[in-house]
Amino acid sequence: MEQLNKLEEDFFHLARIALSDRTQDVQAFLYRITRKKGTSAELASALVELLRKNPTRLTPLRRDSDVAVPADTDSRFQLLRVEQAPHPSKELVQVKSIRQTLDRLVEERRNILPLLESGLEPTSTVLFTGPPGVGKTLSARWIAHALHLPLLVLDLSAVMSSYLGRTGTNLRHVLDYAKSFDCVLLLDELDAIAKRRDDIGEIGELKRLVTVLLQQLDDWPSSGLLIAASNHPDLLDPAVWRRFEQLIEFPLPDQESVHQFLHNLFWETAPDAIQWAEVLSLSMVGLSFGEIERDVTNARRSAALNRQDLGHHLVNLVSTQQRSKQEQIEIAVHLVRKGLVTQRKAHELTGVARDTIRVHLENLKHHNTE
């Protein structure tokens, strides 16, 4: 080996990993070749185009493949949920900064050549944090859909074997499988398997599992995209944080995001109630997308069972608890101005005096006629 020149060493290394049938390792090596000094622009462009098309790639998800989805040796339950053609169940709504980051992650893989020409690789590991119901899983599905890649979701309840010594093996099997072809891998509820190693409440086996995860993250190829999600980032081991190239914190939606989400939700499920989107966006700020959808769905169920107009039940979702006096007035005035309820009902819902509502309505009318 010492007598091999650099070109021969590269060729030997490529042959070795190709024979090991590790497709993503081959892709990662070819990415590195395109970034090496001395590589001609023509060769780099040709390699990138080949990687982009990869016409002869065999994916383990094809029906005629002999490669099975990893399963727990005890329960025989599959460790992964595979979505071969992921499609978001609803339109992605996120605050502007998060949407820009998600768009960039997609663009990095759609348009990789400028990165390689600058000696860079696309982001390969991403950590989503935030409370439940704010769109972390939906965002992962949206990315996979935008990239036309299958989405693999790790079933943490399955990977945690009844024999804890096998849990690390389960995790290795999952990540080795995901490395073998182009996909987006989602490790949901990461805090369940990546808790702080200084947590005295955790037994040694779970601490060793963190070490396994760190090793796998270090070995994750740049040709793949691994997304982890956690509802409790404070529980994560500090070393886990450092392994991720991109950290995205999902906050509770702001009023603009709530309004857009409600507008889309009513447009898809109850177009006649779409005028409720704006007023509910004023009163439902502070809730997650999941909580908002749950409350609207329950209102729709009640309306259907009682054969009533949906507005009769949506009005019960108008809440002014923990709202400032000005916000309460804004909600009350909006309810009356849009003809959704009477002044008396607006007073009952918000506690705002009817005289106050009338004054603000007159002011708005005067302002609009100027």
Number of C-alpha atoms within 10 A of each C-alpha: 7 5 7 10 10 9 9 12 14 15 11 14 13 16 12 13 15 15 10 10 11 16 19 21 23 23 25 17 17 19 23 16 17 23 20 13 8 8 11 12 12 9 12 21 15 13 19 19 13 14 17 14 10 12 8 7 11 13 15 17 16 10 9 8 10 9 12 11 17 21 17 20 13 10 10 10 15 18 23 23 13 17 18 16 12 19 18 16 9 12 14 15 21 23 16 10 10 16 14 11 14 17 13 14 19 18 14 15 19 13 13 17 22 11 14 20 15 9 14 14 20 22 19 20 21 21 23 25 22 18 16 18 18 22 22 24 19 18 21 26 27 22 21 26 20 16 16 16 19 21 26 24 22 23 18 18 10 18 25 20 18 12 9 15 14 18 23 22 16 21 23 17 18 23 20 16 17 24 24 18 22 21 23 26 27 25 23 20 20 24 20 16 23 26 22 20 21 10 11 8 8 12 10 11 14 21 18 17 22 21 17 17 19 19 13 16 17 11 13 21 19 20 24 23 23 24 23 23 22 23 20 16 21 12 16 19 20 15 14 19 16 11 17 19 12 16 16 16 15 19 16 21 21 17 18 16 18 28 22 18 23 23 20 19 21 18 14 11 12 13 12 12 16 17 16 22 20 20 20 22 24 23 22 22 20 17 17 20 21 12 15 21 16 12 14 18 15 13 19 21 14 17 17 12 8 10 9 12 14 20 19 14 17 21 19 11 16 21 17 19 10 10 15 10 13 10 15 23 22 18 27 31 27 20 23 19 16 13 11 17 19 15 21 15 16 25 21 13 20 21 15 21 15 18 11 14 23 14 12 16 16 12 11 13 12 10 9 8 6 5
